[in-house]
Amino acid sequence: MTPNDDLCQAHWRKSSHSGGGNDCVEVAFTGSGAALRDSKDPEGGAFRLSPHAWRGLLSAVRQSGPAHD
């Protein structure tokens, strides 16, 4: 994978379900898949996923059901 430097121009998005707080995971889609970062620490780096891994993560999250506080 490439360094996080190429993510400085990335368009980071939060879920519409985040409630506007700063306690979310943000996602940016790249030419090589997706990148995830903690919205509280955007300079702390990003976790990169291949397209296959991104689809697997989405599938696992959907199967787990809604989050509860």
JORADA-V337641 format. One record per backbone hydrogen bond with DSSP energy under -1.0 kcal/mol. CO is the residue of the C=O (numbers start at 1). NH is the residue of the N-H. E is the energy in kcal/mol with one decimal. If there is no record, write none. Layout:
CO;NH;E
CO;NH;E
//
This chain:
3;6;-1.1
4;7;-2.3
5;8;-1.5
7;10;-1.5
13;27;-2.4
15;18;-1.6
24;39;-3.1
26;37;-1.9
27;13;-2.4
28;35;-2.6
30;33;-1.4
33;30;-2.6
34;49;-3.2
35;28;-2.2
36;47;-3.0
37;26;-2.9
38;41;-1.3
41;44;-2.0
47;36;-2.7
49;34;-2.4
50;54;-2.7
51;55;-2.2
52;56;-1.9
53;57;-2.4
54;58;-2.5
55;59;-2.2
56;60;-2.3
57;61;-2.5
58;62;-2.5
59;63;-2.0
60;64;-1.3
//
